[in-house]
Amino acid sequence: MVFAGFIGFFFYRDGEALIQTLHKGRMKLLGFSFSVDPLATIHNIVTGVVYGIFGAASAQATLPLLFFSLPEYQVLSYLGPPLLFYH
């Protein structure tokens, strides 16, 4: 996990330069440009998946907090979804 975070940091920091390098390499190798940019399509797919994961996680944490409004049940809002899925 630490290695993935380390690699992800550099992709986030230098991602635009990496994309430009890949575009130049593709132009030199193939000699033409695609009508639909595959790197932009991959970027859109990965962004959508990450937003979906964070959206589902935030909904799983927020909705039980609203429905378990009693103070003694608020712990269930944090522990409830993982216990339901891994039971």
C-alpha positions as CSV (number, residue, x, y, z in Angstrom):
1,M,0.0,0.0,0.0
2,V,2.8,2.4,0.8
3,F,4.4,1.7,-2.6
4,A,1.1,2.3,-4.4
5,G,0.7,5.6,-2.5
6,F,4.3,6.5,-3.4
7,I,3.7,5.8,-7.1
8,G,0.3,7.5,-7.1
9,F,1.9,10.7,-5.7
10,F,4.3,11.0,-8.6
11,F,1.6,10.2,-11.1
12,Y,-0.6,12.9,-9.6
13,R,2.3,15.4,-9.5
14,D,3.8,14.7,-12.9
15,G,0.8,13.2,-14.7
16,E,0.5,15.9,-17.3
17,A,4.2,15.6,-18.3
18,L,3.8,11.8,-18.5
19,I,0.7,12.2,-20.8
20,Q,2.6,14.6,-23.1
21,T,5.6,12.2,-23.3
22,L,3.2,9.3,-24.2
23,H,1.5,11.5,-26.9
24,K,4.9,12.3,-28.4
25,G,6.1,8.7,-28.3
26,R,2.9,7.5,-29.9
27,M,3.2,10.1,-32.7
28,K,6.8,9.0,-33.3
29,L,6.0,5.3,-33.2
30,L,2.8,5.3,-35.2
31,G,3.1,8.4,-37.2
32,F,-0.5,9.5,-36.8
33,S,-3.0,10.5,-34.2
34,F,-6.1,8.7,-33.1
35,S,-9.5,10.4,-33.6
36,V,-10.4,9.4,-30.0
37,D,-7.6,9.8,-27.5
38,P,-7.2,6.5,-25.6
39,L,-5.4,8.2,-22.7
40,A,-8.2,10.7,-22.2
41,T,-10.7,7.8,-22.2
42,I,-8.7,5.9,-19.6
43,H,-8.5,9.0,-17.5
44,N,-12.3,9.5,-17.6
45,I,-12.9,5.9,-16.7
46,V,-10.5,5.9,-13.7
47,T,-11.9,9.2,-12.5
48,G,-15.5,7.9,-12.6
49,V,-14.6,4.8,-10.7
50,V,-12.8,6.7,-8.0
51,Y,-15.7,9.1,-7.6
52,G,-18.1,6.2,-7.4
53,I,-16.1,4.5,-4.7
54,F,-15.8,7.6,-2.6
55,G,-19.5,8.5,-3.2
56,A,-20.6,5.0,-2.1
57,A,-18.3,5.1,1.0
58,S,-19.6,8.6,2.0
59,A,-23.2,7.5,1.6
60,Q,-22.6,4.4,3.7
61,A,-21.2,6.5,6.4
62,T,-23.7,9.4,6.3
63,L,-27.1,7.6,5.9
64,P,-26.7,5.4,9.0
65,L,-25.6,8.6,10.9
66,L,-28.9,10.1,10.0
67,F,-31.1,7.1,10.8
68,F,-29.3,6.1,14.0
69,S,-29.7,9.5,15.6
70,L,-29.7,8.2,19.2
71,P,-26.3,8.8,20.8
72,E,-25.8,5.2,21.8
73,Y,-26.5,4.0,18.2
74,Q,-24.1,6.5,16.5
75,V,-21.3,4.0,16.8
76,L,-23.3,1.8,14.5
77,S,-23.1,4.4,11.8
78,Y,-19.3,3.9,11.7
79,L,-19.2,0.2,12.3
80,G,-22.5,-0.8,10.7
81,P,-21.7,-1.0,6.9
82,P,-18.4,-2.9,7.3
83,L,-20.1,-5.4,9.7
84,L,-23.0,-5.9,7.3
85,F,-20.7,-6.5,4.3
86,Y,-18.2,-8.8,6.1
87,H,-20.6,-10.7,8.3
